[in-house]
Amino acid sequence: MQTRPVLVSLLLMLIFVAGCTGQSAPAANPSEQTQSVSNADDLSGMYEFLREGEFVQVTLEDGQVTGFVSRYGDSASDKGAFLDQFFSKAALDGNKLTFTTKPVHDLWYEFAGTIDRGTAKAPTDEGYRVLRGKLTQFTTDASKKVTSKTRDVEFKSFPKDADDTQ
């Protein structure tokens, strides 16, 4: 009759081991976690802006969107100077991106659109991602009157370094 205590002990041990390795909620698929992280990294980067040499930097980190526009000045006081206008607010919901820059010399931008997959085959190619949407430029004149100009835009991503894509 010694087999009964041995069987009970084995059964209890199996229940204990199963309880230790079991999970109360299903685990997230590791490939889905990697994919969402790589997609966020994939969206971060530099994109063309209005003129050659100008760009938009978009950074996604820990669910937050930050960035800036680097552009050439147009006013008499900053003509040809390189200006950085940081985002005062920005959001990404799925692939929908919005941002507003801080004013510099009475000029600021608002963008509302999407970050889409471009035609390039790899992140190391220009145009792997594309910002598409409406860009509104706001200006304040000497009498504090604000005017705006809206246009449809499409800004291609700059090629990423091969080290950045791994």
C-alpha positions in Angstrom: 0.0 0.0 0.0 2.9 2.3 -0.3 2.1 3.2 -3.9 -0.8 5.4 -2.7 1.3 7.9 -0.8 3.8 8.0 -3.7 1.0 8.7 -6.2 -0.5 11.4 -4.0 3.0 13.0 -3.7 3.6 12.9 -7.4 0.1 14.3 -8.1 0.7 17.1 -5.6 4.1 17.8 -7.2 2.6 18.0 -10.7 -0.1 20.4 -9.5 2.5 22.5 -7.8 4.7 22.6 -10.9 1.8 23.4 -13.2 0.7 26.2 -10.8 4.2 27.7 -10.8 4.5 27.7 -14.6 0.9 28.5 -15.5 -0.2 32.1 -16.2 -3.6 33.5 -15.1 -3.8 35.7 -18.3 -2.6 34.9 -21.8 0.8 36.3 -22.5 1.3 38.8 -25.3 2.7 37.4 -28.4 6.4 38.3 -28.4 6.4 38.9 -32.1 3.5 41.4 -31.6 5.5 43.3 -28.9 8.6 43.4 -31.2 6.5 44.5 -34.1 4.9 47.4 -32.2 8.3 48.6 -30.9 9.9 48.3 -34.3 7.0 50.2 -35.9 7.4 53.0 -33.4 11.1 53.1 -34.2 10.2 52.9 -37.8 8.1 56.0 -37.6 10.7 58.1 -35.9 13.1 59.9 -38.1 13.7 62.9 -40.4 11.3 63.8 -43.1 11.6 66.4 -45.9 10.0 69.8 -45.3 9.1 72.6 -47.7 12.4 73.5 -49.3 15.6 71.5 -50.0 17.7 71.4 -46.8 14.7 71.8 -44.5 13.3 68.9 -42.5 10.9 67.7 -39.8 12.3 65.5 -37.1 9.7 63.2 -35.5 10.6 61.1 -32.4 8.3 58.5 -30.8 9.5 57.4 -27.4 7.5 55.7 -24.7 4.2 56.6 -26.4 5.2 60.3 -26.6 5.7 62.3 -29.8 8.3 65.0 -29.9 10.1 66.8 -32.6 10.9 69.9 -34.5 10.9 71.6 -37.9 14.3 73.0 -39.1 13.8 75.6 -41.8 15.3 78.7 -43.4 14.0 82.0 -42.2 12.0 84.1 -44.5 11.6 87.5 -42.7 14.0 90.4 -43.1 15.6 89.7 -39.7 16.2 86.0 -40.3 16.5 85.6 -44.1 18.5 82.5 -44.8 19.2 81.7 -41.2 18.5 78.1 -40.1 15.7 78.1 -37.5 14.5 75.2 -35.3 10.8 75.2 -34.2 10.1 72.6 -31.6 6.7 71.0 -31.3 4.6 72.6 -28.6 2.1 69.7 -28.8 2.0 66.5 -30.9 0.0 63.3 -30.9 0.0 60.0 -32.7 -3.2 57.9 -32.8 -2.6 54.8 -35.0 -1.0 56.4 -38.0 -2.7 59.8 -37.6 -0.1 62.5 -36.7 -0.8 66.0 -35.5 1.7 68.6 -34.3 1.9 72.3 -33.7 5.3 74.1 -33.5 6.2 76.9 -31.2 6.2 80.3 -32.8 9.6 81.7 -34.0 9.7 85.3 -35.3 5.8 85.3 -35.3 5.5 82.2 -37.5 4.4 78.7 -36.6 3.0 75.5 -38.2 0.2 73.0 -37.6 0.2 69.6 -39.3 -2.7 67.1 -39.4 -2.3 64.0 -41.4 -0.9 60.5 -41.4 2.4 58.6 -41.4 2.1 56.1 -44.2 4.3 53.4 -45.7 6.1 54.9 -48.7 7.2 53.2 -51.9 10.8 52.5 -50.9 11.6 48.9 -50.1 13.7 49.4 -46.9 14.2 52.0 -44.1 17.6 52.7 -45.5 16.0 54.1 -48.7 14.5 57.6 -49.1 10.7 57.6 -48.9 10.2 54.4 -46.8 7.7 56.4 -44.7 5.7 59.5 -45.9 4.0 62.2 -43.9 0.8 63.1 -45.8 -1.7 65.8 -44.8 -2.5 69.4 -44.4 0.2 71.9 -43.3 -1.0 75.3 -42.1 1.4 78.2 -41.7 0.4 80.9 -39.3 1.9 84.4 -39.2 1.4 87.3 -36.9 1.9 90.8 -38.4 3.0 94.0 -36.7 -0.6 94.8 -35.7 -1.0 91.3 -34.1 -3.3 90.1 -36.9 -2.9 86.3 -37.5 -3.2 85.0 -41.0 -2.9 81.4 -42.2 -2.2 79.5 -45.4 -3.0 75.8 -45.7 -1.7 73.4 -48.3 -1.6 69.7 -48.9 1.8 68.2 -48.3 3.7 65.0 -48.7 7.1 64.7 -47.0 9.3 61.6 -47.6 11.5 60.1 -44.9 15.2 60.5 -45.2 17.2 57.2 -45.5 18.1 55.8 -42.1 21.5 54.4 -41.3 21.7 50.7 -41.4 22.8 50.7 -37.8 19.5 52.4 -36.8 17.3 49.9 -38.5 18.6 46.8 -36.6 
